[in-house]
Amino acid sequence: MEKRVAIVILNWNGEALMRQFLPSVVRYSPAEIAEVVVADNGSTDGSVEMLREAFPSVRLILLDKNYGFAEGYNRALEAITTPYVVLLNSDVEVTEGWLNAPLRALDEDEDTVAVQPKIRSQRQPSYFEYAGAAGGFMDQYGYPFCRGRIFDIVEEDRGQYDQATDVLWASGACLFIRTDIYKEAGGLDAGFFAHQEEIDLCWRLRSRGYRIRCTPESVVYHVGGATLEMEHPRKTFLNFRNNLLMLYKNLPADKLRHVMRIRLFLDYLAALKFLLAGHPANARAVYEARRAFRALLPEYASKRRENMEKMLLRSVPELRDSSLLVRFYLKGEKTFAELK
């Protein structure tokens, strides 16, 4: 029987993570429908040898170097032919039946092209996990947030977001997606290297009329921050640069100029906040991110044109027309339920 889904885990020097988390993926992914694949990004830590010895049922795709998250997945998925694929982080623990609800959502509606489960914290299991929680949204100025996480406020999961819903973006920590649609859309933007590339991909797909869903009936546990810690300057650089590139690629012309003007002010305000908090390297990272963004604009002009040509929804319901900063800091709305 042809398998329905390939679960692709991108690995780079993650032998310890593989030993800890891969067993749950193998155990709870029925072999009759699912193939577990590890795509190795040129590891040098013995990961590949360990996988061959300890996990002989897992298929290996060997890349010749570290291509980063985005291009690593793009290259790995060239070898995938199943109807569906799961992009799964190496630090995710899955649970029994985790495939069922997302696959059912894809099976039942051809317009649904990407799905995420509920993502809880592996370190604090009763809480949502920062990178995805119960589905992602974004405000008009490009600030992402989730059902269960606004900025650095992460809620305890009390069942308050247990209803399946449409979202703007599904987390790259555990992203179910139609393989053909992923390839047709060009996959993840390799220029991002890492961080926010899944938001960019989902926004592209949503603007083209497809649906992105969260099915909280399925639950996984994500460590998060296993590659770069939250306040690492490299992470700050990538998040700010990639967010600006994403806005430039996807915002309609009538909104782009206004949003970019406001972001110029907000980004330098963020740099000042880093500086006053004693994080000069992060403040410098914001400045470097804006400079890198400006340098990349000529290269990204063609990507913007393509997105505008293929856009069917000029107004995306899950892209909020308010300011998250205003609502969070000035109005004191700290949870997704309060934002509504």
N, C-alpha and C positions, 0 to 999 in steps of 0.2 A: 504494500500500500504506500502511495506517495505521501510523504509527510506534509503537514499543513503549515508548520511554523519552524523557523530556525531561530534559536536563541543565541545571539552573537555577543560574546564578551570580549572587549578589547583589553589586552594586557600589555603592560610595560613594566618590567621588573617588579611584578606583583606576586611573587611566589607565595609569600605568607598569606596574602588575601585569597589567592586561589585555593590554598589548602583549607582555609577557614570557611569560605562561602560557596565554592563550587559544589561540594557534596549536596547541599540543599537543592541546587538547581538540577543536578542529575536525578536526585531522589524524587522530586515533585514535578518533573517534566516527562510525561509518559512517552516512552520511546516509539510507540505506534503512531504518534502524531507529531512529535517534536524531535528536532536534532539540536544537540548542544554543540556549539562551535566556539573555540577560542581563537581570536585573531591576535597574533603576537606582533607588537610594534617594535621589533628588533631588540628584545630583551637581552641582557647580559648577566642575569642573576641566577641562571639555572632553571628558570620557569619552564622552558620547553621540555627539558629533560625530565623534570618532575611530572609534568602533565602526561608525557608519554608513558611513564612508569605507573603513576597512581590513578590516571583517568583514561584508560585505553579506549573507552567508548566515546570520548570527546573528540570531535574533528578539529584538527589544527590547520589554521591558515597562517603561513609564515610570511610576514612583511620584512623587507630588507633593512628598514630603519624605522625610527620613531617619527611617524607622520602626524602625530597629534591626534586628538579625539576625532575631529571632523574628517580629515582626509584618510585617517586610519580606517574609519567605518566605511567611507566611500569605496576604498580599495577592497576591503573585506567583502562588501556586499556585491561586488562584481561576480563573486563565486557562489552567490546564493540564488536559488531558483524556486524556493517554496513560495506559496502565495503571500504569506505573512512573515515578518521578521520582528524579533524583539531586540532592541539595542539595550543591553543590560550592563550596568556598571559592575566592576569586579568586586565591589564591596557591598553587594546586595544579597540579603538572605531572603529566599522566597518561601512561601508556605504552601501547604497542600491545597490544590485546586486553584492556584494563582493564575493559571492560563485560561480558566473557563469563562469568566465574565468578559474580559477584553476580547477574546476570540468570538464570543457570541455577539458582541456589539458590532464587530467587523462583519460577521456572517449575515446579520439581520438587516443591515443598512449599507448599501453600496456607496452612499455619499459619506459615510464615516470612514475616514482613511487613517486616523491615528487615535490611539487610546492609551491611557495610563491607569494603573491601579492606584489604590490608596497607598501612600508611602509614609511609613512611620520611621521614627528614629531607632536605629539598632542599639544605640547607647542608652536611650530613655524610651523604652518600648511603648509607653502609654501616650507619648507625645508624637505629633507629626514631625516629619523630617523637613528641614529647611528647603531643600532643592526639589520641590514638587508638591509635597503635602497631598491635598485632595484636588489638584488641578489648578492650572495657571491662568492668570489674567494680566493686564497691563494698563497703566493709566496713559493719558494722552501725551505725556512727556517721556515715555519709555521706561518707567519704573515698573518692573515685574512684581507681582504678588500672587499669593495662592489662597485658596480656601484652607485656612489653618496656619498661614504664615504671612504677616505683614512686616516688611523690613526684618528686624531681628527679633520680633515677637512671635514665638512659636506656641501655638495652642496645644493643650492636652486634647486628645481625641476622646470625646464623650459621645460620639455618634452624631454630632451636630451637622456633619457633612456627608452622611451616609447615602444620600440620594445621588444617583447617576446624573450627570449634567454635561452640557456643552461647555467647553473651555476654549481659551485662545491658544494655549500651548500645553502640551504634555511633556513631562519631565524626561530629559535624556538619561536619567538614572535607570528608567525602566519604560522604554518607549516601544509600544506595539505599533506597527505601521505596515501598510500594504507595500510589498516589495516593488511592484511595478510603478506605483505612484511615487515612491521614494526616488527611483531611478529617473522617472520622467521629469520630476521637479529638479533634478540635478543634485539630489542628496544634500548633505550638510555643506555649508560654505567653507571650503578648505582654507580660505583666507583668514577665518576666525581662529584657527588652530584649536582653541578650546574656549569654552564658556559662552553661553547664550546662543550657540549655533542651533540648538533644537527649537528655541523660541523663534528664531528667524525662519526656520523651515516650516514650522507650524503656522506662523503668520502668513507666509507665502501661500500655503495650502488653503488656509481659511479665506484669504482674499480671493482665491479662485473658486470659491463656492463650496468647498468641502467642509465636513464637520470634524471637529476634534472632541474627544469625549474623555471623561473620567468615570471609571466603574469602581466605586469604593468597596464593592462586594469582594473584590480581589485585594489582598493585602501583602505588601512586601516590606522589608526592613532595610534601611540604607544607613551606612555609617556616615558618609558625607565628609568632605574635607580630607579624604585620604591621600589626595595628590598634592594639593596646596592648601595650607591653612587659610582661614577666613580673611585675615589681615595681611596676607603676604603681598608685597608690592607688585609682584608679577600678576597675581590674580586681580588686583585693583586695576592694573594697566589693561589687561585683557577684557575685563568687564566693561570699563568705560569706553575703550576703543570699539569693541564689538557692538555695544549698545548703540553708539552713534552710527556705525555702519548699517546696522539693522534699521534704524529710523530712516536713514537716507535711502535705503533700498525699497522700503515698503510704504512710506507715507505718501498719500496723494499730494499733488502739487499745491493745492489750496491750503494744506496744513503744514507743509514742510518748513517754509521760511519762518513762520511763527514759532513752531516747536524748537527749531534750531537756535533761534534767538534766545528763547527762555533757557534752553539747555546750556548755552554759553555761560550765562549768569550762574545757573545752578551748579555746574561742574566746578567753576572756580570757588564757589561757596563751599562745596564739598572739600576741595583742596585746602581751603582755609581751616575748615573744621579738623581735617587730619593734622594740619600743622599745629593748631592750638592744643590738640590732644596728645602731642608729642610723637607723631608719626610722620616725620619729614619725608621719608622714603615713599610713603603712600601719596603724600601731597605731590611729590615730584612725578609719581606714576600717572596721576590725573593729567598733569600738564603734558607729559610725554604721550599719553593716549590721544589727547586732542591734536597734537602735532602729527602723530601717525595717521589719524583719521583724515586730516587735510591732505596728507601726502598720497593717500589711497583713493581720493575722490575720482581722479581721471580713470583709474582702473575699474571703479565700481559704477561708472556712468552707464555702461552697457547692461549691467545687472539690473540697475534701476529701470532702464527702458523696457527690458523684458518683463519685469514685474508689473509695470504700469500697463503694458499691452495685454497681459493675461489676467488682469484684475477684473473680477466680476462684482465684488462687493466693495464699494467705496466707503461704506460705513459698516464696520464689524461690531456686532453687539457686545462681544467680550472685550473689546478695546474701549475702556471707560473714557468718557470725555471730561473727567474732572482731574484734579491734581491730588495724587496720593500724599504728597508732602503736606499740603494744606490740611487735608482731612486727618492725617496722622498726627502732625505736630501742633496744629492750631485748633482743630476741632476735637482732638483726643479720641479719634476712632481707631482703635487698636486691633480690631478683629474684622474678619471678612463679613461677618453678620452685621456688624455696626456700619460698615461701608454701604451695605445694601439699604 
